[in-house]
Amino acid sequence: MATIRIGTFNVENLFARYRFNKGIDPQDAIIDGWRADQRHFDIYDDTSKTLTAQAILATKADVLALQEVESLDTLKRFRDLYLGGRKTYPHAVAIDRNDPRLIDVAILSRYPLVNIRTYQHLWVPAWKSFLFSRDCLEVDVQLPGQATLTLYVNHLKSMMDRQDGCQGRQRTQAKREKQAATVKEIVTQRFWESAGQHPFIVLGDLNDYLETDAQGKTGIAQLVRWD
């Protein structure tokens, strides 16, 4: 199998013209379906996009998972103006998702992207909302020699809680846990017993962090066990 470099990067409101101001409630930003004004938005300047592009290019990734992309057209224009155009990343995918701020998960790739599938439709009756805050985007990357690598690009629930900002992580963790457990189910249902024979990566912005216990040992806060 070919050796390739995989990256993931939250580009923070990669919009064609606007970016959301800090501290804006997504629901407050949706007026009459969609309206951009200076109460909720700032102009997304060239400097910000240039810095984002420099960070992306520094990864030297062959395949790059992205979070907070406005649309496929915006992603392609950003690629063409700031990343060197199609010769750098000839393949791109983004699908409209659930977040009211219009932020998508997306992929840029040097290799063809095939068998694209979205899970944004999954609904949780108890929440009266969709399971995934954005999406779980499943994409097969066609590698040299006809091998494929499957990516599951995620942007899980943020730790922001306006009712209790000091306890945001604890108050929102149940949703991330259910999202993570569902990603595990999605992978298991696709590959079953052959999962070990087919390479896949679950990646993206998982909106959790490293923590240190009382003994000073650092470990990743597990959202779901994968035995």
C-alpha atoms as a printed R data frame, in Angstrom:
    type eleno elety resid chain resno       x      y      z
1   ATOM     1    CA   MET     A     1   0.000  0.000  0.000
2   ATOM     2    CA   ALA     A     2   1.199  3.521 -0.759
3   ATOM     3    CA   THR     A     3   2.483  5.726  2.066
4   ATOM     4    CA   ILE     A     4   0.462  8.924  2.311
5   ATOM     5    CA   ARG     A     5   0.236 11.833  4.740
6   ATOM     6    CA   ILE     A     6  -3.197 12.515  6.285
7   ATOM     7    CA   GLY     A     7  -4.057 15.755  8.049
8   ATOM     8    CA   THR     A     8  -7.022 17.358  9.785
9   ATOM     9    CA   PHE     A     9  -7.536 21.071 10.395
10  ATOM    10    CA   ASN     A    10 -10.323 23.301 11.693
11  ATOM    11    CA   VAL     A    11 -10.176 26.325  9.382
12  ATOM    12    CA   GLU     A    12 -12.539 28.370 11.612
13  ATOM    13    CA   ASN     A    13 -15.301 29.846  9.483
14  ATOM    14    CA   LEU     A    14 -13.788 29.521  6.024
15  ATOM    15    CA   PHE     A    15 -16.436 31.680  4.373
16  ATOM    16    CA   ALA     A    16 -16.513 33.339  0.995
17  ATOM    17    CA   ARG     A    17 -16.988 36.827  2.458
18  ATOM    18    CA   TYR     A    18 -17.992 36.632  6.132
19  ATOM    19    CA   ARG     A    19 -16.967 35.026  9.391
20  ATOM    20    CA   PHE     A    20 -19.046 34.842 12.556
21  ATOM    21    CA   ASN     A    21 -18.205 37.130 15.442
22  ATOM    22    CA   LYS     A    22 -17.144 35.438 18.662
23  ATOM    23    CA   GLY     A    23 -19.858 34.594 21.156
24  ATOM    24    CA   ILE     A    24 -22.710 34.549 18.649
25  ATOM    25    CA   ASP     A    25 -25.472 32.033 19.302
26  ATOM    26    CA   PRO     A    26 -26.026 30.113 16.030
27  ATOM    27    CA   GLN     A    27 -29.775 30.484 16.391
28  ATOM    28    CA   ASP     A    28 -29.446 34.253 16.742
29  ATOM    29    CA   ALA     A    29 -27.483 34.359 13.489
30  ATOM    30    CA   ILE     A    30 -30.333 32.836 11.501
31  ATOM    31    CA   ILE     A    31 -32.850 35.540 10.613
32  ATOM    32    CA   ASP     A    32 -35.301 34.975  7.752
33  ATOM    33    CA   GLY     A    33 -33.298 31.885  6.825
34  ATOM    34    CA   TRP     A    34 -30.035 33.742  6.142
35  ATOM    35    CA   ARG     A    35 -28.956 37.330  6.622
36  ATOM    36    CA   ALA     A    36 -25.411 38.644  7.021
37  ATOM    37    CA   ASP     A    37 -24.963 41.907  8.856
38  ATOM    38    CA   GLN     A    38 -22.432 43.521 11.159
39  ATOM    39    CA   ARG     A    39 -24.238 42.382 14.291
40  ATOM    40    CA   HIS     A    40 -23.358 38.771 13.586
41  ATOM    41    CA   PHE     A    41 -20.572 38.876 11.031
42  ATOM    42    CA   ASP     A    42 -17.237 40.440 10.214
43  ATOM    43    CA   ILE     A    43 -15.677 40.612  6.762
44  ATOM    44    CA   TYR     A    44 -13.335 37.645  6.333
45  ATOM    45    CA   ASP     A    45 -10.136 39.367  5.262
46  ATOM    46    CA   ASP     A    46  -7.374 38.220  2.955
47  ATOM    47    CA   THR     A    47  -4.852 38.057  5.799
48  ATOM    48    CA   SER     A    48  -6.881 35.427  7.651
49  ATOM    49    CA   LYS     A    49  -7.184 33.253  4.571
50  ATOM    50    CA   THR     A    50  -3.478 33.615  3.803
51  ATOM    51    CA   LEU     A    51  -2.542 32.453  7.305
52  ATOM    52    CA   THR     A    52  -4.951 29.520  7.047
53  ATOM    53    CA   ALA     A    53  -3.404 28.536  3.713
54  ATOM    54    CA   GLN     A    54   0.113 28.705  5.145
55  ATOM    55    CA   ALA     A    55  -0.880 26.388  7.978
56  ATOM    56    CA   ILE     A    56  -2.458 23.922  5.537
57  ATOM    57    CA   LEU     A    57   0.508 23.897  3.175
58  ATOM    58    CA   ALA     A    58   2.908 23.395  6.085
59  ATOM    59    CA   THR     A    59   1.278 20.027  6.812
60  ATOM    60    CA   LYS     A    60   2.290 18.728  3.355
61  ATOM    61    CA   ALA     A    61  -0.756 16.494  3.598
62  ATOM    62    CA   ASP     A    62  -1.796 14.335  0.650
63  ATOM    63    CA   VAL     A    63  -5.326 14.173  2.036
64  ATOM    64    CA   LEU     A    64  -6.690 16.853  4.345
65  ATOM    65    CA   ALA     A    65  -9.892 16.713  6.409
66  ATOM    66    CA   LEU     A    66 -11.300 20.175  7.130
67  ATOM    67    CA   GLN     A    67 -13.914 21.560  9.487
68  ATOM    68    CA   GLU     A    68 -15.933 24.819  9.288
69  ATOM    69    CA   VAL     A    69 -16.034 25.242  5.500
70  ATOM    70    CA   GLU     A    70 -18.958 27.253  4.158
71  ATOM    71    CA   SER     A    71 -19.501 25.292  0.925
72  ATOM    72    CA   LEU     A    72 -17.810 23.324 -1.822
73  ATOM    73    CA   ASP     A    73 -17.627 26.402 -4.053
74  ATOM    74    CA   THR     A    74 -15.962 28.371 -1.241
75  ATOM    75    CA   LEU     A    75 -13.491 25.539 -0.674
76  ATOM    76    CA   LYS     A    76 -12.583 25.351 -4.364
77  ATOM    77    CA   ARG     A    77 -12.100 29.101 -4.605
78  ATOM    78    CA   PHE     A    78  -9.910 29.089 -1.506
79  ATOM    79    CA   ARG     A    79  -7.872 26.242 -3.006
80  ATOM    80    CA   ASP     A    80  -7.485 28.061 -6.319
81  ATOM    81    CA   LEU     A    81  -6.499 31.422 -4.816
82  ATOM    82    CA   TYR     A    82  -4.413 30.377 -1.807
83  ATOM    83    CA   LEU     A    83  -3.285 26.743 -2.140
84  ATOM    84    CA   GLY     A    84  -1.906 26.655 -5.671
85  ATOM    85    CA   GLY     A    85  -5.035 25.500 -7.481
86  ATOM    86    CA   ARG     A    86  -6.077 22.095 -8.774
87  ATOM    87    CA   LYS     A    87  -2.517 20.943 -9.280
88  ATOM    88    CA   THR     A    88  -2.098 20.934 -5.487
89  ATOM    89    CA   TYR     A    89  -5.422 19.337 -4.519
90  ATOM    90    CA   PRO     A    90  -7.360 18.247 -7.615
91  ATOM    91    CA   HIS     A    91 -10.098 16.538 -5.589
92  ATOM    92    CA   ALA     A    92 -12.472 18.220 -3.140
93  ATOM    93    CA   VAL     A    93 -15.734 17.337 -1.439
94  ATOM    94    CA   ALA     A    94 -18.104 19.114  0.954
95  ATOM    95    CA   ILE     A    95 -21.785 18.431  1.622
96  ATOM    96    CA   ASP     A    96 -24.276 20.807  3.218
97  ATOM    97    CA   ARG     A    97 -24.848 19.811  6.830
98  ATOM    98    CA   ASN     A    98 -26.885 20.599  9.964
99  ATOM    99    CA   ASP     A    99 -25.127 23.522 11.628
100 ATOM   100    CA   PRO     A   100 -27.181 26.734 11.263
101 ATOM   101    CA   ARG     A   101 -23.945 28.722 10.828
102 ATOM   102    CA   LEU     A   102 -23.408 26.884  7.507
103 ATOM   103    CA   ILE     A   103 -20.105 25.279  8.549
104 ATOM   104    CA   ASP     A   104 -19.369 21.983  6.816
105 ATOM   105    CA   VAL     A   105 -16.809 19.222  7.086
106 ATOM   106    CA   ALA     A   106 -14.826 18.740  3.868
107 ATOM   107    CA   ILE     A   107 -11.858 17.001  2.250
108 ATOM   108    CA   LEU     A   108  -9.082 18.126 -0.070
109 ATOM   109    CA   SER     A   109  -7.075 15.355 -1.701
110 ATOM   110    CA   ARG     A   110  -4.351 14.595 -4.207
111 ATOM   111    CA   TYR     A   111  -6.105 11.271 -4.823
112 ATOM   112    CA   PRO     A   112  -9.613 10.599 -6.189
113 ATOM   113    CA   LEU     A   113 -12.480 10.621 -3.683
114 ATOM   114    CA   VAL     A   114 -15.106  7.915 -4.232
115 ATOM   115    CA   ASN     A   115 -18.065  6.311 -2.428
116 ATOM   116    CA   ILE     A   116 -19.047  9.485 -0.597
117 ATOM   117    CA   ARG     A   117 -21.733  9.130  2.084
118 ATOM   118    CA   THR     A   118 -23.314 11.502  4.598
119 ATOM   119    CA   TYR     A   119 -24.948 10.697  7.940
120 ATOM   120    CA   GLN     A   120 -26.346 14.138  8.658
121 ATOM   121    CA   HIS     A   121 -29.904 12.757  8.470
122 ATOM   122    CA   LEU     A   122 -29.655 10.699 11.685
123 ATOM   123    CA   TRP     A   123 -32.273 11.993 14.142
124 ATOM   124    CA   VAL     A   124 -32.508 11.604 17.935
125 ATOM   125    CA   PRO     A   125 -36.171 11.899 19.047
126 ATOM   126    CA   ALA     A   126 -35.241 12.504 22.680
127 ATOM   127    CA   TRP     A   127 -33.165 15.517 21.659
128 ATOM   128    CA   LYS     A   128 -35.626 16.684 18.993
129 ATOM   129    CA   SER     A   129 -32.588 17.341 16.842
130 ATOM   130    CA   PHE     A   130 -30.107 15.685 14.515
131 ATOM   131    CA   LEU     A   131 -27.452 13.442 16.031
132 ATOM   132    CA   PHE     A   132 -24.467 15.047 14.370
133 ATOM   133    CA   SER     A   133 -23.900 18.735 15.016
134 ATOM   134    CA   ARG     A   134 -22.392 18.959 11.535
135 ATOM   135    CA   ASP     A   135 -21.970 15.561  9.876
136 ATOM   136    CA   CYS     A   136 -20.005 12.345  9.830
137 ATOM   137    CA   LEU     A   137 -18.693 12.395  6.254
138 ATOM   138    CA   GLU     A   138 -17.618  8.971  4.978
139 ATOM   139    CA   VAL     A   139 -15.298  9.023  1.958
140 ATOM   140    CA   ASP     A   140 -13.154  6.393  0.257
141 ATOM   141    CA   VAL     A   141  -9.815  7.701 -0.996
142 ATOM   142    CA   GLN     A   142  -8.614  5.840 -4.095
143 ATOM   143    CA   LEU     A   143  -4.907  5.203 -3.586
144 ATOM   144    CA   PRO     A   144  -2.334  4.075 -6.170
145 ATOM   145    CA   GLY     A   145  -2.627  0.382 -6.948
146 ATOM   146    CA   GLN     A   146  -6.440  0.413 -6.527
147 ATOM   147    CA   ALA     A   147  -6.277  0.269 -2.728
148 ATOM   148    CA   THR     A   148  -8.712  2.469 -0.786
149 ATOM   149    CA   LEU     A   149  -8.527  4.285  2.532
150 ATOM   150    CA   THR     A   150 -11.814  5.201  4.217
151 ATOM   151    CA   LEU     A   151 -12.071  8.445  6.161
152 ATOM   152    CA   TYR     A   152 -14.789  9.423  8.635
153 ATOM   153    CA   VAL     A   153 -14.564 13.204  8.992
154 ATOM   154    CA   ASN     A   154 -16.254 14.590 12.093
155 ATOM   155    CA   HIS     A   155 -16.842 17.851 13.920
156 ATOM   156    CA   LEU     A   156 -18.417 16.768 17.180
157 ATOM   157    CA   LYS     A   157 -20.488 18.891 19.570
158 ATOM   158    CA   SER     A   158 -18.557 21.819 20.979
159 ATOM   159    CA   MET     A   159 -18.043 22.298 24.727
160 ATOM   160    CA   MET     A   160 -19.852 25.645 24.646
161 ATOM   161    CA   ASP     A   161 -22.861 25.843 26.958
162 ATOM   162    CA   ARG     A   162 -24.479 29.258 27.363
163 ATOM   163    CA   GLN     A   163 -26.415 28.192 30.448
164 ATOM   164    CA   ASP     A   164 -23.247 27.292 32.341
165 ATOM   165    CA   GLY     A   165 -20.009 28.295 30.660
166 ATOM   166    CA   CYS     A   166 -17.881 26.982 33.525
167 ATOM   167    CA   GLN     A   167 -19.278 23.454 33.180
168 ATOM   168    CA   GLY     A   168 -19.579 23.371 29.406
169 ATOM   169    CA   ARG     A   169 -17.538 20.239 28.931
170 ATOM   170    CA   GLN     A   170 -19.511 18.164 31.437
171 ATOM   171    CA   ARG     A   171 -22.883 19.458 30.244
172 ATOM   172    CA   THR     A   172 -22.171 18.668 26.582
173 ATOM   173    CA   GLN     A   173 -20.181 15.457 26.877
174 ATOM   174    CA   ALA     A   174 -23.190 13.137 26.666
175 ATOM   175    CA   LYS     A   175 -23.884 14.345 23.127
176 ATOM   176    CA   ARG     A   176 -20.263 13.831 22.061
177 ATOM   177    CA   GLU     A   177 -20.296 10.363 23.570
178 ATOM   178    CA   LYS     A   178 -23.404  9.396 21.604
179 ATOM   179    CA   GLN     A   179 -21.933 10.876 18.419
180 ATOM   180    CA   ALA     A   180 -18.688  8.942 18.941
181 ATOM   181    CA   ALA     A   181 -20.529  5.706 19.709
182 ATOM   182    CA   THR     A   182 -22.570  6.106 16.522
183 ATOM   183    CA   VAL     A   183 -19.396  6.615 14.471
184 ATOM   184    CA   LYS     A   184 -18.162  3.313 15.886
185 ATOM   185    CA   GLU     A   185 -21.443  1.663 14.858
186 ATOM   186    CA   ILE     A   186 -21.153  3.106 11.337
187 ATOM   187    CA   VAL     A   187 -17.641  1.703 10.904
188 ATOM   188    CA   THR     A   188 -18.609 -1.669 12.368
189 ATOM   189    CA   GLN     A   189 -21.689 -2.019 10.158
190 ATOM   190    CA   ARG     A   190 -19.658 -1.321  7.040
191 ATOM   191    CA   PHE     A   191 -16.651 -3.570  7.656
192 ATOM   192    CA   TRP     A   192 -17.848 -6.087 10.240
193 ATOM   193    CA   GLU     A   193 -15.167 -8.720 10.828
194 ATOM   194    CA   SER     A   194 -13.002 -7.398  7.994
195 ATOM   195    CA   ALA     A   195 -12.397 -4.035  9.640
196 ATOM   196    CA   GLY     A   196  -8.821 -5.017 10.403
197 ATOM   197    CA   GLN     A   197  -8.177 -5.720  6.735
198 ATOM   198    CA   HIS     A   198  -9.506 -2.406  5.423
199 ATOM   199    CA   PRO     A   199  -7.684  0.758  6.517
200 ATOM   200    CA   PHE     A   200  -9.873  3.524  7.923
201 ATOM   201    CA   ILE     A   201  -9.366  6.657 10.014
202 ATOM   202    CA   VAL     A   202 -11.853  8.460 12.263
203 ATOM   203    CA   LEU     A   203 -10.640 12.059 12.390
204 ATOM   204    CA   GLY     A   204 -11.657 15.700 12.605
205 ATOM   205    CA   ASP     A   205 -12.413 18.144 15.398
206 ATOM   206    CA   LEU     A   206 -13.629 15.998 18.300
207 ATOM   207    CA   ASN     A   207 -13.977 19.014 20.631
208 ATOM   208    CA   ASP     A   208 -12.334 17.405 23.643
209 ATOM   209    CA   TYR     A   209  -8.837 17.605 25.045
210 ATOM   210    CA   LEU     A   210  -5.946 16.000 26.894
211 ATOM   211    CA   GLU     A   211  -6.291 16.037 30.658
212 ATOM   212    CA   THR     A   212  -3.988 15.257 33.593
213 ATOM   213    CA   ASP     A   213  -5.053 13.143 36.557
214 ATOM   214    CA   ALA     A   214  -4.140 13.701 40.210
215 ATOM   215    CA   GLN     A   215  -0.878 11.800 39.770
216 ATOM   216    CA   GLY     A   216   0.199 14.050 36.913
217 ATOM   217    CA   LYS     A   217  -0.298 11.397 34.238
218 ATOM   218    CA   THR     A   218  -1.642 12.669 30.954
219 ATOM   219    CA   GLY     A   219  -4.064 10.696 28.842
220 ATOM   220    CA   ILE     A   220  -6.680 11.227 26.175
221 ATOM   221    CA   ALA     A   221 -10.207 11.642 27.477
222 ATOM   222    CA   GLN     A   222 -11.949  8.697 25.837
223 ATOM   223    CA   LEU     A   223 -15.351  9.442 24.372
224 ATOM   224    CA   VAL     A   224 -16.056  5.798 23.592
225 ATOM   225    CA   ARG     A   225 -14.095  2.579 24.082
226 ATOM   226    CA   TRP     A   226 -12.987  0.776 20.930
227 ATOM   227    CA   ASP     A   227 -12.139 -2.791 21.925
